[in-house]
């Protein structure tokens, strides 16, 4: 995203937020419309489950709406929103981990992998490979320690900068770099060690 587009979106966000805070509750629909897909992508990659991701997105928007009065309008709304989302999702994943076995969440929905794909339509063979690769990646992400997953997904899946990821997670930039690198190394090990039978 270029700087002008980003500034334009940031300006639109601030206008919507000011409107909501001034009592125009319907203005929040614009925020929901603009960020549903990105929050679904984040939620799906954090949880590995479509239904859970859809519910998480709804809960995240409710949290954002309730906390909107705490948002500092001098900072990027996108960063603040991601902070709220990642914190919620980390708590959700921790709770689920305590309820289920370590890999009980490894069910996949081919349609989600297809929807999340940013590649253009191609041959059936390429689509199949892409879906299968997505399943492997999500399975590995499900096994990745949460502290690495919380860095890897914003950085490597969502393409958020090191600086912004650090702001979202409230950790130093060097820690983001370290966790991102370790996350990649762990993912490679997990993928190699996975039982393919």
C-alpha positions in Angstrom: 0.0 0.0 0.0 1.4 3.4 -1.0 1.7 6.3 1.5 -1.2 8.3 -0.1 -3.6 5.4 0.1 -2.6 4.7 3.6 -3.1 8.3 4.7 -6.4 8.4 2.9 -7.6 5.3 4.7 -6.3 6.6 8.0 -8.2 9.9 7.5 -11.4 7.9 6.7 -11.0 5.9 9.8 -10.6 9.0 12.0 -13.7 10.6 10.5 -15.8 7.4 11.1 -14.5 7.2 14.7 -15.3 10.8 15.4 -18.7 10.3 14.0 -19.3 7.2 16.2 -18.0 9.0 19.3 -20.4 11.9 18.5 -23.3 9.5 18.7 -23.6 8.4 15.0 -23.5 4.7 15.8 -24.2 3.8 12.1 -20.8 5.2 11.1 -19.2 2.2 12.7 -20.6 0.1 9.8 -18.0 1.7 7.6 -15.2 0.4 9.8 -16.8 -3.1 9.9 -17.1 -3.1 6.1 -13.5 -2.0 5.6 -11.8 -4.4 8.0 -13.9 -7.6 8.1 -11.8 -9.4 5.6 -8.4 -8.6 7.2 -9.7 -9.5 10.7 -11.1 -12.7 9.3 -7.8 -13.6 7.7 -6.0 -12.8 11.0 -8.5 -14.8 13.1 -8.5 -17.8 10.7 -4.7 -18.1 10.7 -4.6 -17.7 14.5 -7.3 -20.2 15.2 -7.3 -22.5 12.2 -11.1 -22.8 12.2 -13.6 -21.0 10.0 -16.5 -21.0 12.5 -14.3 -19.8 15.4 -12.7 -17.1 13.2 -16.2 -15.8 12.2 -17.3 -15.6 15.8 -13.9 -14.0 16.8 -14.4 -11.3 14.2 -17.8 -10.4 15.6 -16.4 -10.3 19.2 -13.4 -8.2 18.1 -15.7 -5.6 16.5 -17.8 -5.5 19.7 -14.6 -5.0 21.7 -13.4 -2.3 19.3 -16.7 -0.5 19.5 -16.7 -0.6 23.3 -13.1 0.6 23.6 -13.3 3.2 20.9 -13.3 6.1 23.5 -9.8 4.9 24.5 -8.4 5.1 21.0 -5.8 7.9 20.6 -6.6 9.5 17.3 -3.1 10.8 16.9 -2.0 7.2 16.2 -3.0 4.8 13.4 -6.4 3.2 14.0 -5.2 0.1 12.0 -2.4 -0.5 14.6 -4.7 0.0 17.5 -7.4 -2.3 16.0 -4.8 -5.1 15.4 -3.6 -4.7 19.0 -7.2 -5.3 20.2 -7.6 -8.2 17.8 -4.3 -10.0 18.5 -4.8 -9.7 22.3 -8.3 -11.2 22.0 -7.1 -14.0 19.7 -4.2 -14.9 22.0 -6.6 -15.2 24.9 -9.0 -17.3 22.8 -6.2 -19.7 21.7 -4.9 -20.0 25.2 -8.4 -20.9 26.5 -8.9 -23.4 23.8 -5.5 -25.0 24.4 -6.6 -25.7 28.0 -9.8 -27.3 26.9 -8.6 -29.6 24.0 -5.7 -31.8 23.1 -2.8 -30.0 21.4 -3.8 -30.8 17.8 -7.6 -31.2 18.1 -8.2 -28.0 16.2 -6.7 -29.3 13.0 -9.8 -29.4 10.8 -9.7 -27.6 7.5 -12.1 -25.9 5.2 -11.0 -25.8 1.6 -13.3 -22.9 0.8 -11.5 -20.8 3.4 -8.1 -21.5 1.9 -9.5 -20.6 -1.5 -11.1 -17.4 -0.3 -7.9 -16.3 1.5 -5.8 -16.9 -1.5 -4.5 -13.7 -3.1 -3.4 -15.5 -6.3 -5.4 -15.2 -9.5 -7.4 -18.1 -10.9 -5.3 -20.8 -12.5 -5.4 -24.4 -13.5 -7.1 -27.0 -11.3 -3.7 -28.6 -10.5 -2.3 -25.2 -9.3 -5.5 -24.6 -7.3 -5.2 -28.1 -5.7 -1.5 -27.5 -4.8 -2.3 -24.1 -3.4 -5.1 -25.5 -1.2 -3.0 -28.4 0.0 -0.1 -26.0 0.8 -2.5 -23.8 2.7 -3.6 -26.8 4.8 0.0 -27.8 5.6 0.9 -24.2 6.6 -2.2 -23.9 8.8 -1.6 -27.2 10.4 2.0 -26.1 11.2 0.8 -22.7 12.5 -1.6 -24.5 14.8 1.4 -26.2 16.4 3.6 -23.1 16.5 4.0 -21.7 20.0 1.6 -18.8 20.5 4.4 -16.2 21.1 5.8 -17.0 17.7 2.4 -17.3 16.0 1.4 -13.8 17.2 4.4 -12.3 15.5 4.6 -14.6 12.4 1.0 -14.0 11.3 1.0 -10.2 11.3 4.5 -10.1 9.8 4.6 -12.9 7.3 0.9 -13.6 6.5 -0.6 -10.1 6.8 2.5 -8.2 5.6 2.6 -5.8 8.5 5.9 -4.0 9.0 8.3 -4.8 11.8 7.7 -1.4 13.4 3.9 -1.8 13.3 4.0 -5.4 14.5 6.1 -4.2 17.5 3.5 -1.5 18.3 0.7 -4.0 18.0 2.3 -6.5 20.3 3.9 -4.0 22.6 7.4 -5.5 22.2 10.7 -4.2 20.9 11.4 -4.3 17.1 14.4 -6.6 17.7 12.1 -9.1 19.5 9.8 -9.0 16.5 12.7 -9.9 14.2 13.9 -12.6 16.6 10.5 -14.2 17.0 9.8 -13.9 13.3 13.0 -15.7 12.5 12.5 -18.4 15.2 8.9 -18.8 14.1 10.1 -19.6 10.5 12.6 -22.0 11.8 10.1 -23.7 14.1 7.6 -23.9 11.2 10.1 -25.7 9.0 10.9 -28.2 11.7 7.1 -28.8 12.3 6.4 -29.3 8.6 9.3 -31.7 8.3 8.2 -33.7 11.4 4.5 -33.9 10.4 3.0 -37.3 10.0 1.8 -37.5 6.4 0.3 -41.0 6.6 
